[in-house]
Amino acid sequence: MVKAVGTLIAAIFVGTAAHFLKDAWDDAKEQAEEAANPRERWTDKNRWED
């Protein structure tokens, strides 16, 4: 029983960490795209050009 609870807690922790890292990776990709294309701006996932 204790082992199952420990495994469950570890799975929740790993899932949360993976979700956080994916969000950070997506944000970094968006920032890199914006830096590569300074004339394009992003607002709420919609692209518009100057």
QUIFEN-V844540 format. One record per backbone hydrogen bond with DSSP energy under -0.5 kcal/mol. NH is the residue of the N-H (numbers start at 0). CO is the residue of the C=O. Records with the same first field share a line. If there is no record, write none. Layout:
NH = CO + CO
//
This chain:
4 = 0
5 = 1
6 = 2
7 = 3
8 = 4
9 = 5
10 = 6
11 = 7
12 = 8
13 = 9
14 = 10
15 = 11
16 = 12
17 = 13
18 = 14
19 = 15
20 = 16
21 = 17
22 = 18
23 = 19
24 = 20
25 = 21
26 = 22
27 = 23
28 = 24
29 = 25
30 = 26
31 = 27
32 = 28
33 = 29
34 = 30
35 = 31
36 = 32
39 = 36
40 = 47
42 = 45
45 = 42
47 = 40
49 = 38
//
